[in-house]
Amino acid sequence: MSIAKWTPFSVFPAFEKEMQAFFDRFTTVPWIDVAWRPTIDVYRDDGNLKVRAEVPGIDVAADVEVEVKDGVLTIKGEKRTAKAIEEDDRFVRESRYGSFERSIMLPPGVDPKAVTARAEHGVLIVTVPLPEPIGGEDDKVHIEVSVT
C-alpha cells in the first residue's frame, strides 16, 4: 500500500483554477495601495553597526532624513514620482511611491553624535559606532539548573 499526498482541491481542478484566478485579480487591483518602504540590512562590521537601506531613485540629500533619538535610529523620507501620469495613459503600474519610515532600536551606550550616513548608487549606509562592551568573560556567570 502506498501513501499519496492528499490535496483537497485535486478533485476539483476547475474550482482550484478559478480560486487562483480570483486571488490573482484581488491582489492586482489598483485600489489596493501597498505602501512602499526601503528594504534594509542590519549587520556588525569592524566594531560598527551598519544599516544598509536600498533607496533607488530617491534624492537622498533632499528627501531622506536620518536621526537618532532615545536610542532609536530612524530613517524617513519620500519616494516621489518624476512625472505625473494620468491613469488613462497608464498601462502598468508596479512602482510604489510615497512616504516611508524605518526605525531600528540601537544598543545602549551608542553616541548619537558619532553616527554617520552616506549614500552611493541608490544605497544609504548608516554607520553606528558600537560602544565597548562592559565587562568580559570574567563577568560571565554559569547558572546550574536543578532538576527535581
TORMARDREN-511861 format. One line per field, with one value per residue: residue in three letters; chain; x negated, y negated, z of N, C-alpha, C in turn. Coordinates in pm, whole numbers, plus 50000, padded with zeros to 5 digits. Layout:
BEGIN
type	(ALA / ...)
mol	(A / ...)
n_u	(X / ...)
n_v	(Y / ...)
n_w	(Z / ...)
ca_u	(X / ...)
ca_v	(Y / ...)
ca_w	(Z / ...)
c_u	(X / ...)
c_v	(Y / ...)
c_w	(Z / ...)
REM end
This chain:
BEGIN
type	(MET / SER / ILE / ALA / LYS / TRP / THR / PRO / PHE / SER / VAL / PHE / PRO / ALA / PHE / GLU / LYS / GLU / MET / GLN / ALA / PHE / PHE / ASP / ARG / PHE / THR / THR / VAL / PRO / TRP / ILE / ASP / VAL / ALA / TRP / ARG / PRO / THR / ILE / ASP / VAL / TYR / ARG / ASP / ASP / GLY / ASN / LEU / LYS / VAL / ARG / ALA / GLU / VAL / PRO / GLY / ILE / ASP / VAL / ALA / ALA / ASP / VAL / GLU / VAL / GLU / VAL / LYS / ASP / GLY / VAL / LEU / THR / ILE / LYS / GLY / GLU / LYS / ARG / THR / ALA / LYS / ALA / ILE / GLU / GLU / ASP / ASP / ARG / PHE / VAL / ARG / GLU / SER / ARG / TYR / GLY / SER / PHE / GLU / ARG / SER / ILE / MET / LEU / PRO / PRO / GLY / VAL / ASP / PRO / LYS / ALA / VAL / THR / ALA / ARG / ALA / GLU / HIS / GLY / VAL / LEU / ILE / VAL / THR / VAL / PRO / LEU / PRO / GLU / PRO / ILE / GLY / GLY / GLU / ASP / ASP / LYS / VAL / HIS / ILE / GLU / VAL / SER / VAL / THR)
mol	(A / A / A / A / A / A / A / A / A / A / A / A / A / A / A / A / A / A / A / A / A / A / A / A / A / A / A / A / A / A / A / A / A / A / A / A / A / A / A / A / A / A / A / A / A / A / A / A / A / A / A / A / A / A / A / A / A / A / A / A / A / A / A / A / A / A / A / A / A / A / A / A / A / A / A / A / A / A / A / A / A / A / A / A / A / A / A / A / A / A / A / A / A / A / A / A / A / A / A / A / A / A / A / A / A / A / A / A / A / A / A / A / A / A / A / A / A / A / A / A / A / A / A / A / A / A / A / A / A / A / A / A / A / A / A / A / A / A / A / A / A / A / A / A / A / A / A / A)
n_u	(49915 / 49936 / 49854 / 50025 / 50010 / 50250 / 50449 / 50679 / 50827 / 50779 / 50959 / 51121 / 51027 / 51102 / 51228 / 51015 / 50848 / 51008 / 51026 / 50758 / 50731 / 50913 / 50785 / 50554 / 50660 / 50762 / 50536 / 50410 / 50557 / 50610 / 50698 / 50596 / 50350 / 50031 / 49805 / 49489 / 49164 / 48821 / 48599 / 48399 / 48077 / 47921 / 47623 / 47317 / 46997 / 46663 / 46664 / 46868 / 47215 / 47395 / 47631 / 47798 / 47977 / 48187 / 48246 / 48333 / 48358 / 48423 / 48373 / 48145 / 48021 / 48213 / 48461 / 48450 / 48424 / 48213 / 48203 / 48121 / 48278 / 48353 / 48232 / 48310 / 48270 / 48381 / 48490 / 48626 / 48834 / 48922 / 49037 / 49061 / 49259 / 49128 / 49269 / 49600 / 49848 / 50136 / 50410 / 50554 / 50361 / 50189 / 50055 / 49941 / 49881 / 49647 / 49458 / 49401 / 49478 / 49430 / 49437 / 49205 / 49089 / 48847 / 48744 / 48493 / 48399 / 48135 / 47835 / 47773 / 47582 / 47483 / 47335 / 47505 / 47402 / 47188 / 47276 / 47284 / 47376 / 47400 / 47452 / 47460 / 47488 / 47770 / 47799 / 47828 / 47609 / 47577 / 47366 / 47305 / 47115 / 47035 / 47056 / 46789 / 46788 / 46913 / 46748 / 46655 / 46541 / 46495 / 46711 / 46907 / 47149 / 47220 / 47511 / 47639 / 47880 / 48128 / 48278 / 48578)
n_v	(50117 / 49784 / 49449 / 49157 / 48811 / 48595 / 48370 / 48130 / 47996 / 48130 / 48291 / 48114 / 47956 / 47740 / 47570 / 47513 / 47375 / 47153 / 47034 / 46961 / 46773 / 46584 / 46490 / 46387 / 46174 / 46021 / 45936 / 45764 / 45541 / 45189 / 45035 / 45134 / 45024 / 45073 / 44977 / 44829 / 44909 / 44883 / 45164 / 45310 / 45392 / 45500 / 45513 / 45620 / 45469 / 45450 / 45344 / 45166 / 45090 / 45147 / 45009 / 45073 / 44935 / 44971 / 44731 / 44660 / 44425 / 44206 / 43877 / 43848 / 43647 / 43446 / 43568 / 43752 / 43824 / 43884 / 43981 / 43999 / 44075 / 44108 / 44364 / 44487 / 44541 / 44369 / 44373 / 44177 / 44062 / 43972 / 44117 / 43992 / 43948 / 43897 / 43776 / 43674 / 43898 / 43951 / 44160 / 44267 / 44280 / 44469 / 44795 / 45007 / 45033 / 45072 / 44961 / 44814 / 44531 / 44270 / 44170 / 44292 / 44473 / 44609 / 44772 / 44853 / 45016 / 44922 / 45047 / 45004 / 44719 / 44609 / 44340 / 44076 / 43862 / 43963 / 44109 / 44174 / 44111 / 44212 / 44198 / 44398 / 44497 / 44549 / 44660 / 44622 / 44591 / 44627 / 44572 / 44683 / 44636 / 44884 / 44910 / 44990 / 45316 / 45370 / 45509 / 45855 / 46184 / 46257 / 46160 / 46331 / 46557 / 46879 / 47057 / 47316 / 47559 / 47697 / 48010 / 48153)
n_w	(50000 / 49910 / 50010 / 49946 / 49874 / 50007 / 49848 / 49884 / 49681 / 49450 / 49321 / 49211 / 48974 / 48808 / 48987 / 49160 / 48984 / 48925 / 49179 / 49219 / 49012 / 49104 / 49341 / 49224 / 49072 / 49280 / 49422 / 49245 / 49190 / 49133 / 49352 / 49583 / 49773 / 49832 / 50068 / 50010 / 50116 / 50197 / 50162 / 50417 / 50553 / 50844 / 51015 / 51180 / 51159 / 51184 / 51456 / 51432 / 51389 / 51105 / 50890 / 50608 / 50358 / 50083 / 49850 / 49578 / 49310 / 49464 / 49578 / 49795 / 49949 / 49954 / 50014 / 50225 / 50571 / 50848 / 51177 / 51528 / 51820 / 52156 / 52169 / 51932 / 51593 / 51316 / 50988 / 50750 / 50483 / 50145 / 49849 / 49540 / 49246 / 48922 / 48716 / 48671 / 48580 / 48401 / 48488 / 48273 / 48078 / 48163 / 48147 / 48290 / 48635 / 48857 / 49017 / 49335 / 49531 / 49773 / 50123 / 50367 / 50656 / 50863 / 51154 / 51390 / 51679 / 51886 / 52047 / 52403 / 52512 / 52277 / 52102 / 51980 / 51832 / 51698 / 51489 / 51142 / 50798 / 50459 / 50104 / 49815 / 49482 / 49495 / 49745 / 50089 / 50352 / 50687 / 50955 / 51273 / 51544 / 51773 / 52129 / 52356 / 52491 / 52818 / 53086 / 53065 / 52984 / 53247 / 53384 / 53326 / 53431 / 53518 / 53545 / 53727 / 53653 / 53839 / 53855 / 53944)
ca_u	(50000 / 49854 / 49912 / 50038 / 50035 / 50387 / 50471 / 50826 / 50893 / 50734 / 51076 / 51192 / 50925 / 51160 / 51250 / 50884 / 50801 / 51090 / 50986 / 50629 / 50757 / 50977 / 50684 / 50467 / 50731 / 50778 / 50408 / 50357 / 50648 / 50542 / 50739 / 50515 / 50225 / 49932 / 49707 / 49352 / 49061 / 48695 / 48552 / 48279 / 47993 / 47853 / 47517 / 47200 / 46880 / 46547 / 46700 / 46978 / 47342 / 47421 / 47767 / 47792 / 48114 / 48193 / 48330 / 48310 / 48444 / 48457 / 48272 / 48120 / 47989 / 48333 / 48583 / 48428 / 48372 / 48163 / 48189 / 48116 / 48344 / 48392 / 48181 / 48372 / 48228 / 48496 / 48466 / 48756 / 48825 / 49030 / 49004 / 49153 / 49263 / 49061 / 49366 / 49737 / 49905 / 50280 / 50447 / 50597 / 50241 / 50106 / 50084 / 49899 / 49828 / 49585 / 49375 / 49468 / 49426 / 49488 / 49352 / 49165 / 49016 / 48794 / 48680 / 48414 / 48356 / 47990 / 47794 / 47745 / 47448 / 47444 / 47323 / 47576 / 47321 / 47086 / 47342 / 47262 / 47454 / 47357 / 47533 / 47391 / 47553 / 47904 / 47794 / 47794 / 47537 / 47564 / 47267 / 47325 / 47008 / 47085 / 46976 / 46709 / 46866 / 46881 / 46716 / 46594 / 46565 / 46494 / 46843 / 47000 / 47186 / 47289 / 47618 / 47675 / 48025 / 48158 / 48392 / 48637)
ca_v	(50000 / 49663 / 49329 / 49048 / 48680 / 48553 / 48230 / 48123 / 47947 / 48203 / 48347 / 48001 / 47873 / 47615 / 47486 / 47467 / 47275 / 47033 / 46972 / 46896 / 46655 / 46486 / 46427 / 46307 / 46049 / 45945 / 45875 / 45672 / 45430 / 45064 / 44970 / 45183 / 44950 / 45125 / 44872 / 44860 / 44878 / 44943 / 45283 / 45278 / 45495 / 45451 / 45608 / 45568 / 45464 / 45385 / 45265 / 45074 / 45142 / 45088 / 45019 / 45052 / 44920 / 44951 / 44616 / 44622 / 44323 / 44104 / 43775 / 43870 / 43519 / 43364 / 43639 / 43854 / 43778 / 43987 / 43924 / 44089 / 44014 / 44204 / 44497 / 44542 / 44485 / 44357 / 44329 / 44145 / 43982 / 43987 / 44153 / 43914 / 43980 / 43794 / 43710 / 43717 / 43969 / 43971 / 44302 / 44311 / 44300 / 44572 / 44932 / 45092 / 44957 / 45159 / 44879 / 44758 / 44403 / 44221 / 44152 / 44414 / 44456 / 44733 / 44747 / 44964 / 44996 / 44931 / 45096 / 44897 / 44662 / 44554 / 44195 / 44031 / 43767 / 44037 / 44179 / 44112 / 44168 / 44176 / 44264 / 44423 / 44589 / 44587 / 44729 / 44539 / 44670 / 44557 / 44638 / 44653 / 44695 / 44954 / 44886 / 45103 / 45397 / 45354 / 45639 / 45952 / 46324 / 46270 / 46126 / 46436 / 46644 / 47000 / 47093 / 47458 / 47584 / 47815 / 48087 / 48226)
ca_w	(50000 / 49903 / 50070 / 49849 / 49934 / 49992 / 49811 / 49893 / 49562 / 49332 / 49253 / 49151 / 48909 / 48758 / 49105 / 49205 / 48887 / 48943 / 49306 / 49196 / 48929 / 49192 / 49426 / 49138 / 49042 / 49403 / 49464 / 49145 / 49162 / 49163 / 49475 / 49694 / 49766 / 49925 / 50099 / 49975 / 50215 / 50152 / 50231 / 50494 / 50613 / 50964 / 51045 / 51251 / 51073 / 51248 / 51574 / 51399 / 51342 / 50974 / 50840 / 50463 / 50307 / 49939 / 49819 / 49438 / 49252 / 49564 / 49603 / 49939 / 50013 / 49970 / 50053 / 50330 / 50700 / 50938 / 51311 / 51644 / 51936 / 52261 / 52140 / 51813 / 51466 / 51227 / 50851 / 50692 / 50362 / 50048 / 49711 / 49457 / 49104 / 48843 / 48629 / 48695 / 48466 / 48416 / 48493 / 48140 / 47997 / 48227 / 48108 / 48401 / 48749 / 48957 / 49105 / 49451 / 49573 / 49896 / 50240 / 50437 / 50781 / 50920 / 51284 / 51443 / 51818 / 51899 / 52179 / 52500 / 52513 / 52147 / 52098 / 51860 / 51754 / 51622 / 51379 / 51012 / 50689 / 50324 / 50002 / 49689 / 49389 / 49538 / 49874 / 50204 / 50452 / 50814 / 51039 / 51414 / 51625 / 51891 / 52249 / 52404 / 52585 / 52959 / 53144 / 52974 / 53022 / 53393 / 53435 / 53286 / 53543 / 53475 / 53640 / 53724 / 53653 / 53920 / 53806 / 54058)
c_u	(49910 / 49930 / 49913 / 50069 / 50179 / 50390 / 50621 / 50894 / 50853 / 50850 / 51156 / 51093 / 50980 / 51183 / 51118 / 50830 / 50879 / 51053 / 50852 / 50646 / 50822 / 50874 / 50586 / 50532 / 50738 / 50650 / 50350 / 50451 / 50584 / 50582 / 50669 / 50379 / 50131 / 49826 / 49567 / 49262 / 48934 / 48662 / 48422 / 48207 / 47925 / 47750 / 47404 / 47079 / 46770 / 46585 / 46808 / 47103 / 47369 / 47567 / 47761 / 47935 / 48109 / 48295 / 48310 / 48409 / 48485 / 48341 / 48247 / 48094 / 48115 / 48450 / 48566 / 48371 / 48326 / 48145 / 48183 / 48177 / 48387 / 48352 / 48242 / 48321 / 48349 / 48450 / 48604 / 48738 / 48942 / 48973 / 49109 / 49148 / 49201 / 49161 / 49504 / 49792 / 50053 / 50312 / 50491 / 50478 / 50153 / 50151 / 50053 / 49846 / 49778 / 49500 / 49460 / 49398 / 49491 / 49387 / 49319 / 49093 / 48975 / 48722 / 48611 / 48370 / 48205 / 47953 / 47764 / 47601 / 47401 / 47442 / 47391 / 47494 / 47214 / 47145 / 47319 / 47349 / 47398 / 47443 / 47447 / 47468 / 47689 / 47909 / 47751 / 47728 / 47517 / 47469 / 47284 / 47211 / 47066 / 46997 / 46897 / 46794 / 46818 / 46858 / 46651 / 46629 / 46569 / 46630 / 46948 / 47024 / 47264 / 47388 / 47651 / 47827 / 48047 / 48285 / 48447 / 48726)
c_v	(49876 / 49546 / 49219 / 48918 / 48639 / 48405 / 48211 / 48077 / 48022 / 48265 / 48238 / 47910 / 47740 / 47518 / 47428 / 47357 / 47144 / 46960 / 46900 / 46769 / 46545 / 46413 / 46344 / 46173 / 45961 / 45873 / 45779 / 45558 / 45299 / 44999 / 45026 / 45117 / 45001 / 45017 / 44920 / 44825 / 44947 / 45070 / 45247 / 45406 / 45430 / 45556 / 45538 / 45576 / 45384 / 45294 / 45162 / 45153 / 45071 / 45112 / 44980 / 45051 / 44893 / 44842 / 44571 / 44516 / 44213 / 44007 / 43775 / 43738 / 43438 / 43438 / 43745 / 43786 / 43899 / 43921 / 44033 / 44013 / 44124 / 44347 / 44564 / 44467 / 44485 / 44304 / 44301 / 44055 / 44006 / 44021 / 44086 / 43962 / 43864 / 43713 / 43763 / 43779 / 43991 / 44120 / 44353 / 44342 / 44414 / 44711 / 45029 / 45002 / 45056 / 45080 / 44821 / 44629 / 44365 / 44209 / 44287 / 44377 / 44594 / 44697 / 44873 / 44928 / 45017 / 44985 / 44980 / 44848 / 44605 / 44401 / 44145 / 43937 / 43836 / 44113 / 44102 / 44182 / 44120 / 44254 / 44281 / 44526 / 44639 / 44663 / 44631 / 44630 / 44584 / 44639 / 44589 / 44717 / 44758 / 44924 / 45011 / 45184 / 45376 / 45492 / 45729 / 46091 / 46342 / 46240 / 46231 / 46529 / 46761 / 47039 / 47240 / 47470 / 47710 / 47881 / 48167 / 48335)
c_w	(50000 / 49965 / 49965 / 49922 / 49904 / 49959 / 49798 / 49764 / 49435 / 49254 / 49183 / 49079 / 48856 / 48873 / 49155 / 49114 / 48904 / 49073 / 49291 / 49114 / 49013 / 49277 / 49346 / 49104 / 49166 / 49443 / 49363 / 49113 / 49206 / 49295 / 49598 / 49682 / 49874 / 49946 / 50063 / 50093 / 50171 / 50230 / 50303 / 50534 / 50733 / 51003 / 51118 / 51159 / 51143 / 51364 / 51549 / 51366 / 51211 / 50939 / 50694 / 50412 / 50158 / 49909 / 49675 / 49391 / 49347 / 49576 / 49754 / 50011 / 50042 / 50035 / 50161 / 50454 / 50780 / 51074 / 51416 / 51761 / 52031 / 52227 / 52018 / 51691 / 51373 / 51092 / 50792 / 50571 / 50272 / 49912 / 49623 / 49313 / 49026 / 48760 / 48662 / 48566 / 48494 / 48412 / 48356 / 48049 / 48049 / 48183 / 48222 / 48511 / 48852 / 49056 / 49218 / 49491 / 49705 / 50007 / 50302 / 50565 / 50831 / 51049 / 51333 / 51584 / 51825 / 52037 / 52274 / 52487 / 52381 / 52156 / 51970 / 51772 / 51671 / 51502 / 51249 / 50907 / 50556 / 50225 / 49877 / 49609 / 49439 / 49669 / 49982 / 50307 / 50576 / 50901 / 51182 / 51492 / 51752 / 52010 / 52286 / 52501 / 52728 / 53017 / 53042 / 53017 / 53173 / 53454 / 53402 / 53404 / 53487 / 53584 / 53622 / 53732 / 53735 / 53868 / 53923 / 54009)
REM end
